[in-house]
Amino acid sequence: MEIKGSNFTLRNWRESDAADLQRLADNPNIAANLYDRFPSPYTFADAEWFIGQKIDEQPATSLVIEVDGAFAGTIGIEFRGDVFSKSPLFGYWLGEPYWDRSIMTEAARLVTRYAFATFDIICLQAGVFGSNPASMRVLEKAGFEKQGILKGTVYKLGQILDEHIYVSYRPVINYL
């Protein structure tokens, strides 16, 4: 599967992505804005394990962001259980060399459309640490609405942070 952006492509994972995934993910500036389950340091074995989880997934919930033929980052959704089964988490990260190139907002819009067209979901939910205003801007520009701030609910790298909750709802189409 491929989705074309203006200066990038969203596509399925390949085993050959492991080296670039490891190189770009092994960056404290990336890990600082993600859950602690994201390994730091990020090893080649971590990259191979993750790709192994996603490579044959149909339909895909995790997509590679490819720029100029190279792995640049990833974006996708994570399904949850129980009462959240139709409200997956939305997440992404982009390698630092690709920051400030207007990639992520467009990728977020495209994956939001893909998710609503592909899966039986009511909304996408994203949580952003208070220390990451760039990610908040991405979500806002991609059409997500800030639902609230959970004060002091995140403990990351020795700091207590707020979590900003964003939601994008399934578009309602009025045929009348």
N, C-alpha and C positions, 0 to 999 in steps of 0.2 A: 504494500500500500504506500502511496505517496500523496502528499498534499503540498502543493507549491505555494510558497510565500514570495514576496517581492525580491528578497535577496537570500533566501534559504529554502530548504526542503525539509518537510517532516516525513519520516519514513520509519519502517520497521527496523529492529535491531539486527545486526550482523555480528558474527564472531570476530570479524576483523576490527570491530569498534573497541575491543578491549584495551589496546595500548593507549589510544587517545582518551578513552574514558578514564583510565587510571591516571594519566598525566594531568588532565584537567581537574579531576575530582580530588586529587591529592593536594588540596589548597585550603589552608585554614580559613580564607575569606569565603569560600563556598560552604564549608562545614559549619561556620559560625551562624548561618541562617537556616540550617536544616535540623531536623530532629536528630537526637544523639544516635539513633540506629544507623545513620549515615556514617560509615567508618571514617575515622581520621586518626592516623594517616590512612589513606586509601590505597590498598595494594592491588597488584595485578590479579591476585586470587579473588579479591573482592569484586573486581570488574568482571572476571569470568563467571563468578557465581551469579551476579545480578543479571548479566546477559543471558545466562542459562535459564533464569526464571522467566524471562520476557521474550525470548527469540521466537518461540512457536506459538505465542499467545494469539488466539483468534476469537473475537476481534481484539485488536491491540488496545491495551490500556496505557501503554507507555511507548512514546515515540522518540526517536532520535531527532535532534535539530542538527541538520547538516548545512554547513556553509562552505562554499567553494570546494565541494567534494569531501570535506573532512567533518568528523564528529565535532560538534561545538557545544552540545548540552542535551538536555532531555526535558520532556514535558509529558504530563499524563494525569491519570486519575487513579485513585485507590479506593476500591469498594470496601465498605464496612458492613458489619452485620447488624442484626437486631432491628431496631427502629430507624437506623440510619442506612438501611440497605438500598434506598433510592436516593441517597444524598452522599455520593462519593466525595472524597477529598481531592482537591485539585492542587497540583504542585509542579514545580519546575526549577531548574537551575541552568545557568549558562556559564561556560568557561570564561574566566576573567579576560582573556584576549578579545572576547566578542562583546564585552559590555559597551554600552553607549553607541550601539549601531542600529537601534530601532528594530531589533529582532524580536524581543520577548513579547511586547504588546501585541504585535501581529500574530505571533505563534499562539498566544493565549486566546485570541479571538477565533483563530482557525480550529484549535483543539476544542474549544467550547462548542462551536457549531458541530464538529465531528461527534463529540460525546452525546449531545442531544439527539443527533440524527441516528446514532448507532445503538444507544443503550436506553433501557426503560428506566429513566431517572427523572426526578422532579427538580433537582437543583445540583449545582456544584458548590462546594464549600471550600474556602481557603483560609488558613490561619497564617498570619504574618507576625513575626516577632517585632516588637516596638523599635528595635534597633535597625530595622530594614525599611526605611521609607521609600527606597527605589522600587521594591517589590509592591508596596502599597500603590504607588503611582501606576505600575504596570497593570495591576488589577482594575484600578479605577478607569484607566484609559481603555481597558478591554471590556468595560461595561459591567463589572462586578459592583455590587452595592455594599458599602460598609454597614454591617449589622450591629456592631458594637465593639467594645474593648473589654477584654477580661483582664482586669488590673492585677498585676503581680502574680500571674499564674504559670509563668515559664521560668525554669532555672536552667540557664545555659552559660557555660564557661565562667562559673562563679558569680554570675549576675542574676538578679531577679528582674524579669522583663514582663511587659504587657503583651498580650496576644490580641491582635486586631483580626476580627472575623469578617470575611467577605463572602458574599453569595451571588451566584448568577442563577436565575430561574429559567426553566424551560420557557421558550417564547410561546406566547399564545397567538395562534393564527386565526384571525377572524375572516371567514370566507364570505361574509355578507356585504 
